[in-house]
């Protein structure tokens, strides 16, 4: 019986060690799962930051492009220089003008609007002129007017300037000039 007790004690100790080893293994497995979950969380956070960065980069690129286009239009329509337009519509408020410009742009036309009283060559009426253009030469405006008149017979080209002269264009070689 004396031999059985130490042998039994050995198995008890061995069993306890084995359980301790199993517990240690389970703890290690749980620690690995926690680390894996933390890594997944960090990856999700990085993916969201990357998505936001890409969205912000795209927005900045769009804003830059829009500002360059606005600068181009401002340069071509500055008060100091003259230019030609194909007048499509005259509307009473700026929101209407913006809507009309968007319609024309969706059809592929380079378009914008201006406040008529800002230019001496225009009638001085309190309207926004929605136009296609601007064009740097009268000939370009004549051609564009002729082409667009196939869509709308009421459109006409105009010289926009600070000079007191009205140049109305109704097509190729159909130009009427009035001095006042």
Secondary structure, DSSP 8 states (H G I E B T S, - for coil): -HHHHHHHHHHHHHHHHHHHHHHHHHHHHHHHHHHHHHHHHHHHHHHHHHHHHHHHHHHHHHHHHHHHHHHHHHHHT-TTS-EEEEEEEEESSHHHHHHHHHHHHHTT--EEEEEGGG-TTS---S-EEEEEEEESSHHHHHHHHHHHTTT-TT-EEEEESSSSEEEEE-STT-EEEEE-
